[in-house]
Amino acid sequence: MFHLQSVQYRYQDREVLNINEWQSNAGSQWLIKGRSGSGKTTLLHLMAGLLRPQSGQIIVGGCALQELSERQRDAFRARQIGIVLQRLHLVKPLTVLENLKLAQQCAGLRPDLNRIQNLLATLELSAWQHALPHRLSQGQAQRVAIIRAILHRPPLLLADEPTSSLDDVNCQQVLHLLQSQAKEYGATLVIASHDSRLQNVFTQQLALEMN
Ligand SMILES: Nc1ncnc2c1ncn2[C@@H]1O[C@H](COP(=O)(O)OP(=O)(O)OP(=O)(O)O)[C@@H](O)[C@H]1O
């Protein structure tokens, strides 16, 4: 599903990532772990095509990201990748429902209110669909951001520290949502986290060292 080879990334003159080889089949579930500053976020951004490596190759779903123009990468990301960033970026003046409808539009999907309503119900968020984001708890906002990332059933689902600011109940709920949704439609799931509660959940792990 993805394959990284000889990938190096530097901010200015400081190398933060150097991955010789990392690959995975479709449908697998990974934890990227490592201390704060080891490059977990940078790696997710590289896989999403939000950053370009200075050297090496990143292939996602058979597509070599470095061969795409910026516009092609944006289109590829919109179709193939769901990403839950550390900052959730919900649109503040729009309600939960409006945020999710907008995400469908941006991914070029036909409006599918049923899918949105079903996911909201699954996550016990139906009562909050007309609320503005600032009225949501951290856990609720996190769940909305996950729904937004999976609406278009992306083959690759990336999540950056999705549980670190959540209590145990919300942590389990968010984790279950990510894992069950990925499994339901065969997506590959990659979670970057230093949350110790996730350590024993994933059999497949990539440990990043500090450079
Ligand atoms: N835009 C940037 N410019 C310069 N250095 C950066 C930039 N973004 C990140 N870094 C540095 O690169 C290193 C890796 O950062 P990154 O955010 O990828 O690590 P991380 O493992 O995700 O950390 P955390 O667990 O704290 O989120 C850090 O030392 C960070 O300070």
The ligand as an SDF file (V2000), in Angstrom:
LIG
                    3D

 31 33  0  0  0  0  0  0  0  0999 V2000
    8.8360   23.9240   10.3510 N   0  0  0  0  0  0  0  0  0  0  0  0
    9.9170   23.5220   11.0540 C   0  0  0  0  0  0  0  0  0  0  0  0
   11.0870   24.1990   10.9750 N   0  0  0  0  0  0  0  0  0  0  0  0
   12.1940   23.7780   11.6370 C   0  0  0  0  0  0  0  0  0  0  0  0
   12.2140   22.6960   12.4420 N   0  0  0  0  0  0  0  0  0  0  0  0
   11.0780   21.9930   12.5660 C   0  0  0  0  0  0  0  0  0  0  0  0
    9.8680   22.3760   11.8910 C   0  0  0  0  0  0  0  0  0  0  0  0
    8.8960   21.4720   12.2080 N   0  0  0  0  0  0  0  0  0  0  0  0
    9.4660   20.5850   13.0490 C   0  0  0  0  0  0  0  0  0  0  0  0
   10.7610   20.8990   13.2690 N   0  0  0  0  0  0  0  0  0  0  0  0
   11.7110   20.1510   14.1180 C   0  0  0  0  0  0  0  0  0  0  0  0
   11.8440   18.8480   13.5740 O   0  0  0  0  0  0  0  0  0  0  0  0
   11.9000   17.8760   14.6150 C   0  0  0  0  0  0  0  0  0  0  0  0
   10.8150   16.8370   14.4040 C   0  0  0  0  0  0  0  0  0  0  0  0
    9.5460   17.4720   14.5910 O   0  0  0  0  0  0  0  0  0  0  0  0
    8.1920   16.6290   14.5410 P   0  0  0  0  0  0  0  0  0  0  0  0
    7.0940   17.5880   14.8770 O   0  0  0  0  0  0  0  0  0  0  0  0
    8.1120   15.9100   13.2570 O   0  0  0  0  0  0  0  0  0  0  0  0
    8.4200   15.5860   15.7410 O   0  0  0  0  0  0  0  0  0  0  0  0
    7.3540   14.7160   16.5460 P   0  0  0  0  0  0  0  0  0  0  0  0
    8.0160   13.4150   16.8330 O   0  0  0  0  0  0  0  0  0  0  0  0
    6.0640   14.6960   15.8130 O   0  0  0  0  0  0  0  0  0  0  0  0
    7.1770   15.5630   17.8860 O   0  0  0  0  0  0  0  0  0  0  0  0
    5.9050   15.6430   18.8930 P   0  0  0  0  0  0  0  0  0  0  0  0
    5.7450   14.2520   19.4560 O   0  0  0  0  0  0  0  0  0  0  0  0
    6.3570   16.6290   19.9070 O   0  0  0  0  0  0  0  0  0  0  0  0
    4.7330   16.1040   18.0770 O   0  0  0  0  0  0  0  0  0  0  0  0
   11.7840   18.6540   15.9180 C   0  0  0  0  0  0  0  0  0  0  0  0
   13.0790   18.8590   16.4320 O   0  0  0  0  0  0  0  0  0  0  0  0
   11.1610   19.9570   15.5180 C   0  0  0  0  0  0  0  0  0  0  0  0
   11.5850   21.0050   16.3550 O   0  0  0  0  0  0  0  0  0  0  0  0
  1  2  1  0
  2  3  1  0
  2  7  2  0
  3  4  2  0
  4  5  1  0
  5  6  2  0
  6  7  1  0
  6 10  1  0
  7  8  1  0
  8  9  2  0
  9 10  1  0
 10 11  1  0
 11 12  1  0
 11 30  1  0
 12 13  1  0
 13 14  1  0
 13 28  1  0
 14 15  1  0
 15 16  1  0
 16 17  2  0
 16 18  1  0
 16 19  1  0
 19 20  1  0
 20 21  2  0
 20 22  1  0
 20 23  1  0
 23 24  1  0
 24 25  2  0
 24 26  1  0
 24 27  1  0
 28 29  1  0
 28 30  1  0
 30 31  1  0
M  END
$$$$
